[in-house]
Amino acid sequence: MKRLFGTNGIRFVLGRDFMLEDVLKVGLAIGTFFGKRRCLLGRDVRLTGETIASSVASALMSTGVSVYDAGLITTPALQYSVKSGDFDFGIMITASHNPPEFNGIKVIDSDGVEIPREKEKVIESIFFEGKFRYVSWNEVGSYMRIQGLVEDYVRAVLKHVNISAIMERKLTVAVDPANSVGVLTTPLLLKSLNCRVLTVNAHLDGTFPGRDPEPRLDNLGTLSDAVIAAGADMGVAHDGDGDRAIFVDEKGRAHWGDRSAALIVMDYLERNPGGTIVAPVSTSKAVEDVVNKYGGKLVYTKVGSIIVSRTMLKLGAELGIEENGGIFYAPHIPVRDGTMATALILDILTRRNEPLSKLFASLPKYYQVKDKVPCPNELKEAVLRALLSEIKGGRVETIDGAKVWFSDGSWVLARPSGTEPIYRVFAEAKEPRRAQALVEEMKAKLRDIISSLMSRA
């Protein structure tokens, strides 16, 4: 059966991949699946967000669903509100880290976590078969705008850190929310903790004029400059819907999410010996080293925030991580949360009373290179089969894509993206040249395979 949902919800370019009638059909399918329930609806700042949200809301109400519209909000704030507000489900209109022309639809279950694949399949079946349920005119769902959720969410995050100790430090923090909804939550959190707050790319703009919605080391120069100029203790950058956090130390150096994840894991396991950490296969070996050193248990999963969250719930794990800047802290809610990650880093800085650069320097050091290769969605499975047949030497793991381990401890991973028509390539090694060489070799192999398959089509 055809798929609607990728790794993280439904992604599309309105007017190219999806027409407005398709958006309406998605809303009808979701409403048909959940029945006459209460839905919390939110969106990020993308230009098509209001149009899509209005269409989804209309479709939901025609199936009997009552819609509570939170307007602009981060994904984790919406997820927390779904669970704490006793809503039956939620919908977030966002394409997260994708470029500005994209948008998407995430469906949140009553527990605040995105729905599992089993429920996605049912919604897909309803969508493709057109088996929608409509209610009569006097049963149409109600519509109401709702306010105050961001403030409630920030108060909930604050419960998990030492507020008075952080307030005494009077830290200076620079924030880059990528011209999107992260500006609604993280600065509010920081001000509540008596931090001096500086912002860059902070005005709301769905064209994302400051930088790409995806925070990467190569596009955080403005944030790094701001940290240095202000003498800030750290900087934090978010993606388009505020569920990721990439950190910059006081020297202006940006660090991949694996570094901040390893730091949070180390601190967590020191205070919770034997704890279980959930992470996708793309995670740095630095995290594995830290988990082994502090006597924890590391469980690897396929790439995808939903999979990490659902695995955490299944195992009762309190902490999950992703290399892209995702931190999942179950004592709050087991979802990727950029503002919660910021609070945890502030708590660590305060308790350890050391600069962020020194804390990062104490972690095992590996070099990572990340890249991608264009690949049509319909070829992804065939490409993986061909790739696995060509790999010679090294230990191969197939939890997600193909991850090849080498005797020197380096590895390279090629996996099909669930949100874009690309193959993502990750490599890690003790030396940067080795990591770069592994990426280039894998990219060349993928290009050859894709070219060969396309020529046969």
QUICOR-V979256 format. One record per residue. N is the residue number from 1. RES is the residue in one letter. PHI is phi as a letter, one per 40 degrees, with the letter a starting at -180 (none if undefined). NEAR is the number of other C-alpha atoms within 12 Angstrom. D_LAST is the distance of its C-alpha to the last C-alpha in Angstrom with 2 decimals. Layout:
N|RES|PHI|NEAR|D_LAST + N|RES|PHI|NEAR|D_LAST
This chain:
1|M|none|13|21.00 + 2|K|c|17|19.64 + 3|R|b|23|21.38 + 4|L|b|36|23.62 + 5|F|c|35|25.29 + 6|G|b|32|24.02 + 7|T|c|32|26.17 + 8|N|a|40|28.92 + 9|G|g|38|28.98 + 10|I|b|37|26.80 + 11|R|b|36|25.60 + 12|F|a|37|24.53 + 13|V|b|29|25.36 + 14|L|c|26|27.61 + 15|G|g|17|26.64 + 16|R|b|13|22.99 + 17|D|c|19|21.61 + 18|F|b|23|24.75 + 19|M|c|19|27.29 + 20|L|c|25|30.92 + 21|E|c|20|30.65 + 22|D|c|28|28.07 + 23|V|c|37|30.61 + 24|L|d|30|33.29 + 25|K|c|36|31.31 + 26|V|c|46|30.88 + 27|G|d|48|34.64 + 28|L|c|39|35.36 + 29|A|c|38|33.31 + 30|I|c|48|35.12 + 31|G|c|43|38.45 + 32|T|c|31|37.92 + 33|F|c|33|37.19 + 34|F|c|35|40.24 + 35|G|g|29|42.65 + 36|K|c|28|45.82 + 37|R|b|29|45.95 + 38|R|b|34|46.60 + 39|C|b|47|43.73 + 40|L|c|50|44.13 + 41|L|b|51|41.80 + 42|G|a|47|41.27 + 43|R|a|46|39.09 + 44|D|c|52|38.65 + 45|V|c|45|39.26 + 46|R|d|41|35.89 + 47|L|c|28|36.35 + 48|T|c|32|34.50 + 49|G|c|40|36.35 + 50|E|c|26|39.25 + 51|T|c|25|37.20 + 52|I|c|42|34.95 + 53|A|c|40|38.01 + 54|S|c|27|39.92 + 55|S|c|28|37.15 + 56|V|c|45|36.77 + 57|A|c|46|40.57 + 58|S|c|34|40.95 + 59|A|c|36|38.42 + 60|L|c|46|40.12 + 61|M|c|39|43.55 + 62|S|c|34|42.55 + 63|T|c|39|41.87 + 64|G|g|34|45.28 + 65|V|c|40|44.41 + 66|S|c|33|46.97 + 67|V|b|39|45.43 + 68|Y|b|38|47.19 + 69|D|c|35|45.75 + 70|A|c|34|46.30 + 71|G|g|36|44.75 + 72|L|c|40|43.78 + 73|I|a|44|43.72 + 74|T|c|47|41.90 + 75|T|d|56|39.66 + 76|P|c|54|42.10 + 77|A|c|52|45.05 + 78|L|c|58|43.45 + 79|Q|c|47|42.61 + 80|Y|c|44|46.19 + 81|S|c|45|47.55 + 82|V|d|37|45.60 + 83|K|c|30|47.16 + 84|S|c|23|50.61 + 85|G|c|25|50.91 + 86|D|f|21|50.26 + 87|F|c|30|47.32 + 88|D|c|33|45.14 + 89|F|a|41|41.91 + 90|G|b|50|40.68 + 91|I|b|52|37.83 + 92|M|b|52|37.08 + 93|I|c|49|35.21 + 94|T|a|50|33.64 + 95|A|b|44|30.54 + 96|S|f|48|32.63 + 97|H|c|39|31.48 + 98|N|c|32|28.52 + 99|P|d|29|28.97 + 100|P|d|36|31.31 + 101|E|c|27|28.85 + 102|F|c|36|27.72 + 103|N|a|45|29.80 + 104|G|a|49|29.67 + 105|I|b|47|31.60 + 106|K|b|47|33.11 + 107|V|b|47|35.00 + 108|I|b|42|38.10 + 109|D|c|37|39.92 + 110|S|c|28|43.72 + 111|D|c|29|44.08 + 112|G|g|40|42.63 + 113|V|b|43|39.42 + 114|E|d|42|36.00 + 115|I|c|36|35.24 + 116|P|c|31|33.65 + 117|R|d|25|30.23 + 118|E|c|13|31.97 + 119|K|c|22|33.30 + 120|E|d|33|30.07 + 121|K|c|22|28.45 + 122|V|c|28|31.30 + 123|I|c|36|31.00 + 124|E|c|31|27.25 + 125|S|c|26|28.13 + 126|I|c|28|30.84 + 127|F|c|31|28.61 + 128|F|c|20|25.75 + 129|E|c|16|28.30 + 130|G|g|21|30.62 + 131|K|c|21|33.63 + 132|F|c|29|35.77 + 133|R|b|27|39.50 + 134|Y|b|28|41.72 + 135|V|b|21|45.41 + 136|S|c|12|48.27 + 137|W|d|12|49.75 + 138|N|c|12|52.46 + 139|E|b|18|50.14 + 140|V|d|25|47.79 + 141|G|c|28|47.53 + 142|S|c|26|49.59 + 143|Y|b|25|48.52 + 144|M|a|19|50.43 + 145|R|c|19|50.04 + 146|I|b|21|51.04 + 147|Q|b|20|52.45 + 148|G|g|21|53.70 + 149|L|c|34|50.75 + 150|V|c|34|50.06 + 151|E|c|24|53.69 + 152|D|c|22|53.73 + 153|Y|c|35|50.63 + 154|V|c|38|52.14 + 155|R|c|29|55.37 + 156|A|c|25|53.45 + 157|V|c|37|51.79 + 158|L|c|33|55.24 + 159|K|c|21|56.55 + 160|H|b|25|54.63 + 161|V|b|30|56.18 + 162|N|c|23|59.73 + 163|I|d|27|60.39 + 164|S|c|18|63.89 + 165|A|c|21|62.99 + 166|I|c|32|60.05 + 167|M|c|24|62.22 + 168|E|c|20|64.85 + 169|R|c|26|62.41 + 170|K|f|23|61.74 + 171|L|c|34|58.37 + 172|T|b|34|56.55 + 173|V|b|46|52.85 + 174|A|c|44|50.35 + 175|V|b|51|47.54 + 176|D|b|53|44.26 + 177|P|c|51|42.75 + 178|A|g|49|40.03 + 179|N|f|36|41.70 + 180|S|b|48|40.96 + 181|V|c|47|42.66 + 182|G|d|48|43.56 + 183|V|c|41|46.51 + 184|L|c|41|47.97 + 185|T|b|44|48.37 + 186|T|c|51|48.68 + 187|P|d|38|51.37 + 188|L|c|31|53.31 + 189|L|d|39|53.15 + 190|L|c|41|54.33 + 191|K|c|27|57.18 + 192|S|c|28|58.26 + 193|L|b|34|58.55 + 194|N|g|22|60.72 + 195|C|c|31|58.10 + 196|R|c|29|58.13 + 197|V|b|32|54.78 + 198|L|b|36|53.00 + 199|T|b|36|49.78 + 200|V|b|33|47.13 + 201|N|f|36|44.32 + 202|A|b|33|46.32 + 203|H|c|22|46.38 + 204|L|c|27|43.99 + 205|D|a|27|41.23 + 206|G|c|34|37.79 + 207|T|c|27|36.37 + 208|F|f|32|37.19 + 209|P|c|21|38.92 + 210|G|c|30|40.29 + 211|R|a|34|37.16 + 212|D|d|32|33.79 + 213|P|c|43|34.31 + 214|E|c|34|33.17 + 215|P|c|45|36.17 + 216|R|b|36|35.23 + 217|L|c|29|37.55 + 218|D|c|19|36.38 + 219|N|b|24|37.30 + 220|L|b|38|40.63 + 221|G|c|24|42.80 + 222|T|c|33|44.82 + 223|L|c|43|45.63 + 224|S|c|38|46.62 + 225|D|c|28|48.86 + 226|A|c|33|50.45 + 227|V|c|36|51.24 + 228|I|c|25|52.94 + 229|A|c|20|54.78 + 230|A|c|23|56.17 + 231|G|g|23|56.94 + 232|A|c|31|54.96 + 233|D|c|39|54.74 + 234|M|a|44|50.99 + 235|G|b|49|48.12 + 236|V|b|58|45.39 + 237|A|b|61|42.14 + 238|H|b|55|40.21 + 239|D|c|48|36.78 + 240|G|c|51|36.28 + 241|D|b|53|37.67 + 242|G|g|53|40.16 + 243|D|c|50|38.98 + 244|R|b|48|38.39 + 245|A|a|52|41.04 + 246|I|b|48|40.79 + 247|F|b|50|44.24 + 248|V|b|44|45.99 + 249|D|c|39|49.15 + 250|E|c|34|52.42 + 251|K|c|26|51.57 + 252|G|g|31|48.59 + 253|R|c|32|45.96 + 254|A|c|36|42.95 + 255|H|b|40|41.75 + 256|W|d|38|38.47 + 257|G|d|39|38.78 + 258|D|c|44|39.12 + 259|R|c|45|42.46 + 260|S|c|47|43.98 + 261|A|c|48|42.58 + 262|A|c|46|44.25 + 263|L|c|42|47.46 + 264|I|c|43|47.49 + 265|V|c|48|46.73 + 266|M|d|38|49.59 + 267|D|c|30|52.01 + 268|Y|c|31|51.03 + 269|L|c|27|51.43 + 270|E|c|20|54.77 + 271|R|c|15|56.00 + 272|N|b|21|54.14 + 273|P|d|19|54.22 + 274|G|g|21|51.77 + 275|G|c|28|49.51 + 276|T|c|34|45.86 + 277|I|b|47|43.17 + 278|V|b|48|39.64 + 279|A|a|47|36.82 + 280|P|c|39|33.01 + 281|V|c|39|31.62 + 282|S|c|42|31.05 + 283|T|c|43|34.85 + 284|S|c|42|36.88 + 285|K|c|35|38.90 + 286|A|d|37|41.89 + 287|V|c|42|41.90 + 288|E|c|36|41.89 + 289|D|c|25|44.74 + 290|V|c|31|46.74 + 291|V|c|36|46.26 + 292|N|c|25|47.41 + 293|K|c|22|50.35 + 294|Y|b|26|51.63 + 295|G|g|22|51.15 + 296|G|c|29|48.47 + 297|K|b|28|45.51 + 298|L|b|37|41.92 + 299|V|b|30|39.23 + 300|Y|c|30|35.58 + 301|T|b|29|32.97 + 302|K|c|32|29.37 + 303|V|c|37|28.95 + 304|G|i|40|30.00 + 305|S|c|41|33.41 + 306|I|c|40|33.51 + 307|I|c|35|33.08 + 308|V|c|42|35.82 + 309|S|c|44|38.12 + 310|R|c|35|37.69 + 311|T|c|34|38.23 + 312|M|d|35|41.36 + 313|L|c|28|42.70 + 314|K|c|16|42.08 + 315|L|c|21|43.83 + 316|G|g|22|46.46 + 317|A|c|32|45.45 + 318|E|c|36|46.97 + 319|L|b|47|44.69 + 320|G|b|50|40.95 + 321|I|a|55|39.17 + 322|E|b|47|35.88 + 323|E|c|41|35.14 + 324|N|c|41|34.26 + 325|G|h|44|37.87 + 326|G|c|49|37.99 + 327|I|b|48|41.32 + 328|F|b|45|41.94 + 329|Y|b|41|45.68 + 330|A|c|35|46.50 + 331|P|d|24|50.26 + 332|H|c|34|49.20 + 333|I|a|38|45.89 + 334|P|c|41|42.97 + 335|V|b|49|40.41 + 336|R|c|51|39.16 + 337|D|a|47|41.99 + 338|G|c|52|42.57 + 339|T|c|52|46.15 + 340|M|c|48|47.10 + 341|A|c|48|45.70 + 342|T|c|49|47.90 + 343|A|c|43|50.90 + 344|L|c|39|50.36 + 345|I|c|47|50.17 + 346|L|c|46|53.34 + 347|D|c|35|55.06 + 348|I|c|32|54.18 + 349|L|d|35|55.40 + 350|T|c|28|58.63 + 351|R|c|22|59.42 + 352|R|c|18|58.65 + 353|N|f|20|60.20 + 354|E|b|22|58.05 + 355|P|c|26|55.76 + 356|L|c|38|52.05 + 357|S|c|26|51.29 + 358|K|c|18|53.63 + 359|L|c|28|52.10 + 360|F|c|34|48.59 + 361|A|c|20|50.04 + 362|S|c|18|51.41 + 363|L|c|29|47.97 + 364|P|d|26|45.99 + 365|K|b|25|44.09 + 366|Y|b|32|40.43 + 367|Y|b|31|38.10 + 368|Q|b|38|34.78 + 369|V|b|36|31.83 + 370|K|b|34|29.12 + 371|D|a|29|25.95 + 372|K|a|26|22.41 + 373|V|b|33|18.88 + 374|P|d|26|16.53 + 375|C|a|33|13.66 + 376|P|d|24|11.83 + 377|N|d|24|13.64 + 378|E|c|20|10.91 + 379|L|b|27|9.89 + 380|K|d|30|13.60 + 381|E|c|25|14.42 + 382|A|c|24|11.84 + 383|V|c|34|13.05 + 384|L|c|32|16.55 + 385|R|c|22|16.29 + 386|A|c|23|15.09 + 387|L|c|34|17.80 + 388|L|c|29|20.47 + 389|S|c|15|19.89 + 390|E|c|19|20.39 + 391|I|c|25|23.47 + 392|K|b|12|26.61 + 393|G|g|14|30.06 + 394|G|g|19|31.38 + 395|R|c|20|31.74 + 396|V|b|25|28.62 + 397|E|b|24|28.97 + 398|T|b|24|26.29 + 399|I|d|21|28.24 + 400|D|a|30|25.57 + 401|G|g|34|22.60 + 402|A|b|38|23.81 + 403|K|b|37|27.28 + 404|V|b|36|28.61 + 405|W|c|26|32.39 + 406|F|b|24|34.15 + 407|S|c|12|37.70 + 408|D|c|15|39.01 + 409|G|g|23|38.23 + 410|S|c|33|35.29 + 411|W|a|40|31.95 + 412|V|b|43|28.46 + 413|L|b|49|26.30 + 414|A|b|46|22.63 + 415|R|a|46|21.81 + 416|P|c|38|19.37 + 417|S|c|34|21.37 + 418|G|c|33|22.27 + 419|T|b|35|23.19 + 420|E|a|34|20.76 + 421|P|c|22|17.06 + 422|I|a|27|18.11 + 423|Y|b|39|18.99 + 424|R|c|34|22.76 + 425|V|b|39|24.38 + 426|F|b|40|28.08 + 427|A|a|44|30.39 + 428|E|a|37|34.12 + 429|A|a|30|36.73 + 430|K|c|23|40.42 + 431|E|b|20|39.71 + 432|P|c|19|37.60 + 433|R|c|18|36.24 + 434|R|c|24|35.00 + 435|A|c|30|33.18 + 436|Q|c|26|31.61 + 437|A|c|26|30.56 + 438|L|c|33|28.88 + 439|V|c|35|26.88 + 440|E|c|25|25.83 + 441|E|c|23|24.85 + 442|M|c|36|22.74 + 443|K|c|32|21.07 + 444|A|c|22|20.22 + 445|K|c|26|18.79 + 446|L|c|39|16.62 + 447|R|c|26|15.40 + 448|D|c|21|14.52 + 449|I|c|30|12.61 + 450|I|c|31|10.67 + 451|S|c|21|10.07 + 452|S|c|18|9.00 + 453|L|c|23|6.48 + 454|M|c|18|5.12 + 455|S|c|10|5.57 + 456|R|c|9|3.80 + 457|A|c|11|0.00
